[in-house]
């Protein structure tokens, strides 16, 4: 029996004892799209109410499974008669079986492949084909995109209907709202299928335009035409990025923390299936509440995954249990790089930069961030001086064909503070500041020939800026101080020596760190 049959039997046997979460899970797992829509409407109302602090509690893993099942049915065309659902399903099942036959022991000692995950070569065949299927259905593109030329999608699938697109958007909004409550984070992170969905949505973002969703009414049905207009777009990637920002502290590319939780936390027991490990919470936690979703406290207070006991566990054992979670967590990095290079709009770019900042600040990601590509470093440096207006801006509106009321001559003739896009600049500066503090090697890379002299030309004006974040000058100063600590960057310090002296004479704050931390390195 499937999860739907088991849950339905439980709810029918004792409807009064069945929790709201279980009843919603039954509707999400149903093959009837009306039942799924009713459950989504209820979840949207509950999770949008900030005062309710909606948490899943016991049985939340079934609701997450229902969300993943509904997403799969939309992407695979289960409710669309024009799509060959059986063929898509068999195609993805074959890819999953190919992944199951992989010798994990041979990959277990090669975690350096994950640490160099920016090239996407670490991903298995199933993950590559899954993100391509999502791109074909969500974005309507048969192009596999960069990095995935070795596993092309051998299917021709149409773009999804309006109904399916609205349902997917509702699913992503529900997951995003649930992620705002830390009590729900473990349910989200423990689902490898949900992490795969995030990867598919990030890969489906278009560098040209976002997915368009026309106005939708209750009279619309499953057979509404495909989405084709590029106007009034809503980007699925934006909801996904916000969710990943909320759960980023729980993402684990090493698999050690996930392994300890899987082994030590109480799990759902199903006598008919022992393959899927569920994130069921212990009945008795150290806290007085029993349905907060913080079951990991019980583990964290008694077992540290960084301790010697966990470090002695072989990589083969960790990857055999958590391989899908490790890959789904690592695939976020190359997809984030792609969005930063070819973001569909300014809001998505700023959210992606915030996500990258959070990922850099996690200790488990140290080796991955140390291997960040030079092209991404150069892009971050260029974003520190991207103009707010004009054809080089991120969201450029051609005034010849559009009425642009916010552009006036004063803005076009102003200085640095009136021309720079301070929101994007400050977010990019945050990422560079965190990267510059990782290691000595990263300091050398930030000052190397490919980034010289642009990084210094973009940092110096920020020292005296009056727009954007209040701590932007301090962040720029920290980056320059970190660069000055490496002898290999002496040429760069000499390059800005004159401008630093000029700024130091007019600003005491600039003069303090310029004389004590930068210029003294040149003596």
Secondary structure, 3 states (H helix, E strand, C coil): CCHHHHHHHHHHHCCCCCCHHHHHHHHHHCCCHHHHHHHHHHHHHHHHCCCCCCCCCCCHHHHHHHHHHHHHHHHCCCCCCCCCHHHHHHHHHHHHHHHHCCCHHHHHCCCHHHHCHHHCCCCCHHHHHHHHHHHHHHHCCCCCCCCCCCCCCCCCCCCCEHHHHHHHHHHHHHHHHHHCCHHHHHHHHCCHHHHHHHHHHHHCCCCCCCCECCCCCCCCCCCCCECCCCCCECCHHHHHHHHHHHHHHHCCCCCHHHHHHHHHCCCCCCCCCCCCCCCCCCCCCCCCCCCCCCCHHHHHCCCCCCCHHHHCCCHHHHHHHHHHHHHHHHHHHHHHHHHHHCCCCHHHHHHHHHHHHHHHCCHHHHHHHHCCCHHHHHHHHHHCCCECCCCCCCCCCCCCCCCCCCCCHHHHHCCHHHHECHHHHHHHHHHHHHHHCCCHHHHHHHCCHHHCCHHHHHHHHHCCCCCCCCCHHHHHHHHHHHHHCCHHHHHHHHHCHHHHHHHHHHCHHHHHHHHHHHHHHHC
